[in-house]
């Protein structure tokens, strides 16, 4: 249906101004985490820096607690921060899964083969869950519902971070040669995928209860 002439000439709604203090220390740390994610992706793409890549990933993931702690302690929680913080988490973890998929079969100079252990179906579940729950959260919060993170989401995040770290380290020949570490990595990957599915189901059930209320 075409807009009427009055609709065409109607003034556009003005966006709300950016809240004062939005560019504070916690949000600066979050932006730094997003920048660090691109450094990590470059290291994974380049290869041969697996221990360093794991260290960068752990640092980038661990600083999630730092920006949140500072924001709560000093009353620096902002709307911008509520958007940036989960975005940084999803970029770091989801992006790492995607780049590790490219390292599913790593052939060394001596002909030996290493693998990140990450498969396409794992990436699909992780990314699909994040997109769906993020969209669901946005819908509910637009309607005044509090859909903040639950314990299941925090457990999911921890297991995903552990799985990514193990996958990165498993590409280091000296570590992969131990054999048992590959088993640990696979257990963590399967655990992370299971937690991703279960936490997603918990969020959906919680959203259904909110909509029925």
C-alpha positions in Angstrom: 0.0 0.0 0.0 1.5 3.4 -1.1 1.9 6.1 1.5 -0.5 9.1 1.3 0.8 12.6 0.6 0.4 13.6 4.2 2.4 10.6 5.3 5.2 11.5 2.8 5.5 15.0 4.2 5.0 14.1 7.8 8.0 15.0 10.0 10.3 12.1 10.8 10.4 11.1 14.5 13.5 12.4 16.2 15.8 9.8 17.7 16.4 10.1 21.4 19.7 11.7 22.2 22.6 9.5 23.4 22.5 9.4 27.1 25.1 11.4 28.9 28.0 9.3 30.1 27.4 6.5 27.6 31.0 6.6 26.5 32.4 5.7 29.9 35.1 3.3 31.1 33.0 0.1 31.0 31.8 0.8 27.5 35.3 1.6 26.4 36.5 -1.8 27.8 33.6 -3.4 25.8 34.7 -1.7 22.6 38.2 -2.8 23.3 36.9 -6.4 23.6 35.3 -6.0 20.2 38.5 -4.8 18.7 40.4 -7.6 20.3 38.0 -10.1 18.7 39.3 -9.0 15.3 42.9 -9.5 16.4 41.9 -13.0 17.6 40.2 -13.8 14.3 43.3 -12.7 12.4 45.5 -15.0 14.6 43.2 -18.0 14.0 43.2 -17.3 10.2 47.0 -17.0 10.2 47.5 -20.2 12.2 50.6 -21.4 14.1 49.9 -19.2 17.0 47.5 -21.4 18.9 48.7 -21.0 22.4 48.8 -17.2 21.9 45.4 -17.3 20.3 44.0 -19.2 23.3 45.5 -16.6 25.7 44.0 -13.7 23.7 40.6 -15.5 23.7 40.7 -16.1 27.4 41.6 -12.5 28.1 38.9 -11.1 25.8 36.3 -13.4 27.4 37.4 -12.7 30.9 37.2 -8.9 30.6 33.4 -9.4 30.2 33.3 -9.7 34.0 35.5 -6.6 34.4 33.3 -4.1 32.5 30.2 -5.4 34.1 31.8 -5.1 37.6 32.9 -1.6 37.0 29.5 -0.6 35.6 27.6 -2.0 38.6 30.1 -0.8 41.3 30.2 2.8 40.1 26.7 3.2 38.7 27.8 3.4 35.1 25.2 1.1 33.6 23.9 2.6 30.3 21.6 1.6 27.5 24.5 1.6 25.2 26.4 -0.8 27.5 23.4 -3.1 27.6 23.6 -3.4 23.8 27.4 -3.5 23.4 28.2 -6.0 26.1 26.2 -9.0 24.8 27.2 -8.1 21.3 30.8 -8.3 22.2 30.2 -11.7 23.9 28.5 -13.1 20.8 31.1 -11.7 18.4 34.0 -13.2 20.4 32.5 -16.6 20.9 30.4 -17.0 17.7 33.2 -15.6 15.6 35.7 -18.0 17.1 33.5 -20.9 16.4 33.2 -19.8 12.8 36.9 -19.3 12.3 37.7 -22.6 14.0 35.4 -24.3 11.5 38.0 -23.3 8.9 40.5 -25.3 10.9 38.6 -28.5 11.0 41.4 -30.3 9.2 44.9 -28.8 9.6 47.7 -30.6 7.8 51.2 -30.2 9.1 54.4 -30.3 7.1 55.1 -33.9 8.1 51.7 -35.0 6.8 50.1 -35.3 10.3 46.5 -33.9 10.5 45.1 -31.8 13.3 41.5 -30.7 13.8 39.8 -28.0 15.9 36.9 -30.5 16.5 34.4 -27.8 15.5 31.8 -29.0 13.0 29.3 -27.0 10.9 26.3 -28.3 12.8 27.8 -27.1 16.1 28.3 -23.6 14.6 24.8 -23.6 13.3 23.4 -24.4 16.7 25.5 -21.8 18.5 24.9 -19.0 16.0 21.2 -19.8 15.5 20.5 -19.9 19.2 22.1 -16.5 19.8 20.2 -14.9 16.9 16.9 -16.3 18.1 17.3 -15.4 21.8 18.6 -12.0 21.0 15.6 -11.3 18.8 13.3 -12.7 21.5 14.9 -10.5 24.1 14.5 -7.4 22.0 10.8 -8.2 21.4 10.0 -8.7 25.1 12.0 -5.7 26.3 10.2 -3.5 23.8 7.0 -4.6 25.6 8.4 -3.8 29.0 9.4 -7.3 30.0 12.6 -7.9 32.0 14.4 -10.6 30.0 17.9 -10.3 31.5 20.4 -13.1 31.5 19.6 -16.2 33.6 21.9 -18.8 35.2 21.5 -21.2 32.4 22.9 -18.5 30.0 25.9 -17.9 32.2 26.7 -21.7 32.3 26.3 -21.8 28.6 28.7 -19.0 28.1 31.3 -20.6 30.4 31.1 -23.9 28.6 31.4 -22.2 25.2 34.5 -20.3 26.3 36.0 -23.5 27.7 35.3 -25.3 24.5 36.8 -22.6 22.3 39.9 -22.5 24.4 40.3 -26.2 24.2 39.8 -26.2 20.5 42.4 -23.6 20.0 44.9 -25.5 22.1 44.2 -28.8 20.4 45.6 -27.3 17.2 49.0 -27.0 18.9 50.9 -30.2 17.8 52.6 -30.7 21.2 49.3 -30.5 23.1 47.4 -32.6 20.5 50.0 -35.3 20.7 49.1 -36.1 24.3 45.9 -37.8 23.0 43.8 -37.3 26.2 43.5 -33.6 25.5 41.5 -34.3 22.4 39.0 -36.3 24.4 38.7 -33.4 26.9 38.2 -31.0 24.0 35.4 -33.1 22.5 33.7 -33.5 25.8 33.8 -29.7 26.3 32.5 -29.1 22.7 29.6 -31.5 23.2 28.9 -30.0 26.6 28.8 -26.5 25.2 26.4 -27.5 22.4 24.1 -29.3 24.9 24.2 -26.2 27.2 23.4 -24.0 24.2 20.3 -26.0 23.4 19.1 -26.4 26.9 19.6 -22.7 27.8 17.8 -21.7 24.7 14.9 -23.9 25.6 14.9 -22.4 29.1 14.7 -18.9 27.7 11.9 -19.9 25.4 9.9 -21.4 28.3 10.6 -18.2 30.3 9.4 -16.0 27.4 6.2 -18.1 27.0 5.4 -17.6 30.7 5.9 -13.9 30.3 3.6 -13.7 27.3 0.9 -15.7 29.1 1.1 -13.5 32.2 
